[in-house]
């Protein structure tokens, strides 16, 4: 048990949850390395949210709310760490949610979908997508997913993914 007064309490709790979800098959082992990379960067910048990151978050929220068809793209790490937050954001924004995986298996899709649906407590399970493959995305996308929105957000969106979305005439934003 991690003491609540430990200076890295939240980080250690997240790490334990990711490890458990990796053992369960929700998180890919490569996702653990990706999270560690993000944690290292966070440590290097002093574990604070920069002004530019706050501006990016506000801009992303405005784009989400003004999009004709918004999609929140979720990977295993996001589902493991923020399923309730994704459900709340979906409900507040009316956006669709898609399971979009680089390391894709039908089992992982089912596990992540179940995790997201459980977190939504039945609020709108029909708005969850991600069961088909699209050649235009790295992982997966449904016809209602990241191939068709006017705007999408992905917690782990790379510069490559954002540029690809731009070439498709779509707007995208990485979460901060």
Secondary structure as the mmCIF struct_conf table of DSSP 4:
data_model
#
loop_
_struct_conf.conf_type_id
_struct_conf.id
_struct_conf.beg_label_comp_id
_struct_conf.beg_label_asym_id
_struct_conf.beg_label_seq_id
_struct_conf.end_label_comp_id
_struct_conf.end_label_asym_id
_struct_conf.end_label_seq_id
TURN_TY1_P TURN_TY1_P1 UNK A 4 UNK A 5
BEND BEND1 UNK A 6 UNK A 6
TURN_TY1_P TURN_TY1_P2 UNK A 7 UNK A 8
HELX_RH_AL_P HELX_RH_AL_P1 UNK A 9 UNK A 24
TURN_TY1_P TURN_TY1_P3 UNK A 25 UNK A 25
BEND BEND2 UNK A 26 UNK A 27
HELX_RH_AL_P HELX_RH_AL_P2 UNK A 29 UNK A 44
TURN_TY1_P TURN_TY1_P4 UNK A 45 UNK A 46
BEND BEND3 UNK A 47 UNK A 47
HELX_RH_AL_P HELX_RH_AL_P3 UNK A 51 UNK A 66
BEND BEND4 UNK A 68 UNK A 69
STRN STRN1 UNK A 70 UNK A 74
HELX_RH_AL_P HELX_RH_AL_P4 UNK A 76 UNK A 93
STRN STRN2 UNK A 96 UNK A 99
BEND BEND5 UNK A 102 UNK A 103
HELX_RH_AL_P HELX_RH_AL_P5 UNK A 106 UNK A 120
TURN_TY1_P TURN_TY1_P5 UNK A 121 UNK A 122
BEND BEND6 UNK A 123 UNK A 124
HELX_RH_3T_P HELX_RH_3T_P1 UNK A 125 UNK A 127
STRN STRN3 UNK A 128 UNK A 129
BEND BEND7 UNK A 132 UNK A 132
TURN_TY1_P TURN_TY1_P6 UNK A 135 UNK A 136
BEND BEND8 UNK A 137 UNK A 139
TURN_TY1_P TURN_TY1_P7 UNK A 143 UNK A 148
BEND BEND9 UNK A 150 UNK A 150
STRN STRN4 UNK A 151 UNK A 154
TURN_TY1_P TURN_TY1_P8 UNK A 155 UNK A 156
HELX_RH_AL_P HELX_RH_AL_P6 UNK A 159 UNK A 167
TURN_TY1_P TURN_TY1_P9 UNK A 168 UNK A 169
STRN STRN5 UNK A 171 UNK A 174
#
